[in-house]
Amino acid sequence: MLSKCANPACPATFRYLRQGRIFNLEVKTPAWDGEGERSHTVEHFWLCDRCASVMEVVWENGAVSTRRLQRSQTASVPRVLAASTTF
């Protein structure tokens, strides 16, 4: 369950789907199942409006983290779109 912004430095709490942005990430676990394939799950992460306008949630180096959007991404994305919910 989503309870707060995925940005560890942000205290914003999740209340409504219309606020902020939800990221659905396919997370691969290091454990192998009996078929020789990695198991994976889809996990959901939320960034509040303020953080979503400058950050994104990504799967990097085997872990989920937040990173700042590149200047070209923030300049080309209208503020309304950056704050919209993604499913």
N, C-alpha and C positions, 0 to 999 in steps of 0.2 A: 504494500500500500504506500502511496505517495504521501508524505507528511510535510516535507519542507523542500526548499530550493536545493537543487543538486550542487550549487556552489557552496562549498563548506564555509566560506566567509560570510554568507548571507543568512540572516535569521528569518526570512519570509516563510510563512506557513501556507501550505496548499489548501485552498478553500473551494475554488470554482474552476471548471474546465475552460471557461472563457478567458481566464487570466493566465498569462504566461504561455509557455510552450512545453509540450510533452514530447520526449524523445523515446522512441522504441528501438532498443538496440538488441541485436542477436549476440548473446554472450556465450562464447565457447569455453567449456570447462577443460582443464588439462587432463581430466580422467578419461580413459577410453572405455567404451562399453564392450560387450561381448562380440560385436560385429566388426570391430576394428575401426570404428568411426568415432570421432569426437562427439560427445553429447553437447547440446546447446539449448539455451532457453532464451526467450524474449523477455527482457526486463524493461521497465518503464521508469523514466527519470523526468523530473519537472524542473524547469527554470522559471523564475518569476519574470514579470514583464521587464523589469530593470536589467536583470542579468541576461535574459534572452536577447536583448537588443545589442549586447556586446560579446556574448559567449555562446558556445555550443557544447553539447555533451558528446563525447566520442569514446570509442573502444580503441585504445592504443597500448602496445606493448603488454598485452595480456591483462589490462585493467581498464576500468571505466574512469574517465576523468573529464574535467571541463577545460576548455581552452578558449582563449580570446579569438573572436572572429578577425580575419584579416581585414585591413582597411577597405579593400576592394569589395568584400562581401557586405560590410556594413553600409557602404556608400550606395551600393546598387539595390539593396533590399529596403523597400519602404517600411517605415516604422510600424505601420499596421500589420504588415505581413510578418515582420520579425516577432511580433507579439502574439501571433495567432497560434492556435492549437494545431499540432501535427499528429496525425494518427497513422 
